[in-house]
C-alpha cells in the first residue's frame, strides 16, 4: 500500500502595478495581515545580497520593492522572515497593466444577509461594482479591486 503524499503548500500570486497598494486593499478586504518582511530585508541589505533600490518603505518599515504578501492572521508564519506558512496572497510587480478578463478570481462569502454591507465596505476600500448577478443558481456581485482584477461577493 502506497503512502498518501502530504498536501502541497501553495500561495496565490497576483500581478500588480503597485503591489503594496494591492496588498493593503486585499489585507483590508479579507481581514488578513500584510506580511512584515522587514527583518529579512534588513538582513539581506546588511549582507549586501539585496541592493537598496530593490526596497521601499512600507508602513514605516523596509519592504521588498516588487513583492509583498498578505496572510491569514491565524496561520503560522516564519518569525525570521515574516513569511506566512498558510493561506497567503502574494502581489508581484509587473510592468504591464491588466488586460482582459481574469482567468482566476477570488469568491468572498460573507453570506446573503451581509452581501450588501460587504459590497459597501469593499467599495469604501477602493473596489468598484462591475455588475450584480441574479440567476437561478444564486446571487452575487462581481467587483473589481483597485487595479481592475475581478472578484465576486456571494
Number of C-alpha atoms within 10 A of each C-alpha: 3 4 5 6 6 6 6 5 8 11 14 13 14 19 19 24 17 19 23 26 16 23 26 18 21 23 20 16 18 13 13 21 19 27 23 21 21 20 16 18 24 17 14 14 16 11 10 10 10 15 12 15 8 13 18 16 12 16 11 8 13 19 23 21 18 17 21 26 29 27 26 20 17 10 11 14 16 10 12 11 15 18 20 24 15 16 17 22 23 20 24 21 16 15 9 9 11 14 8 8 10 11 6 11 13 11 14 16 13 14 12 14 9 12 18 16 12 19 22 13 14 22 17 10 16 13 22 18 17 14 12 12 12 10 7 5 6 9 14 22 20 18 21 19 19 17 17 18 20 21 20 20 22 21
